[in-house]
Amino acid sequence: MTYIEELRGVISRLHGVEASHVESVPVKEVFRGETVWEGNVEVFNLHGHPKAPRVYAWSHDTDDPKQPRKHVTVLHIPPVLSATMAVRAAIVQEFKSREQTKQA
């Protein structure tokens, strides 16, 4: 199974629709002079999704032996209208999730 096929399967499971790969977009997100994320974001057209025509997807390795690889998908819904904005939205969501875990 290729990386694109793997992501297509994740999109199908999470969003309940088929997806076709459009392009790979290199993204480098820098915050206060430090690179916080760098990699390729895969762009897919969605077929039959009620709210979004596209989805941005990628995966990355984790330090968690129970889940060594994490897949990320972000729907193309305003304000997320590009691969760069999808990465920013995912970073913000991950930060919020970590803060909630610390407070719990």
FENQUI-V539837 format. One record per pair of residues at least 12 apart in sequence whose C-alpha atoms are under 8 Angstrom apart, sorted by the first residue. I is the first residue (numbers start at 1). J is the second residue. Records with the same first field share a line. If there is no record, write none. Layout:
BEGIN
I: J ; J
END
This chain:
BEGIN
4: 21 ; 42
7: 57 ; 58 ; 71
8: 20 ; 21
10: 71
11: 73
15: 49
16: 49
17: 46 ; 47 ; 48 ; 49
18: 46 ; 47 ; 48
19: 44 ; 45 ; 46 ; 47
20: 44 ; 45 ; 46
21: 42 ; 43 ; 44 ; 45
22: 42 ; 43 ; 44 ; 45
23: 42 ; 43 ; 44
24: 40 ; 41 ; 42 ; 43
25: 40 ; 41 ; 42 ; 43 ; 83
26: 38 ; 39 ; 40 ; 41
27: 39 ; 40 ; 41 ; 83 ; 84 ; 87
28: 84
29: 84 ; 87 ; 88
37: 87
40: 58
41: 56 ; 57 ; 58 ; 83
42: 56 ; 57 ; 58
43: 55 ; 56 ; 57 ; 83
44: 56 ; 57
51: 77
52: 75 ; 76 ; 77
53: 76
54: 75 ; 76
55: 73 ; 74 ; 75 ; 76
56: 73 ; 74 ; 75 ; 76 ; 83 ; 86
57: 71 ; 72 ; 73 ; 74
58: 71 ; 72 ; 73
59: 71 ; 72
72: 90
74: 86 ; 89 ; 90
END
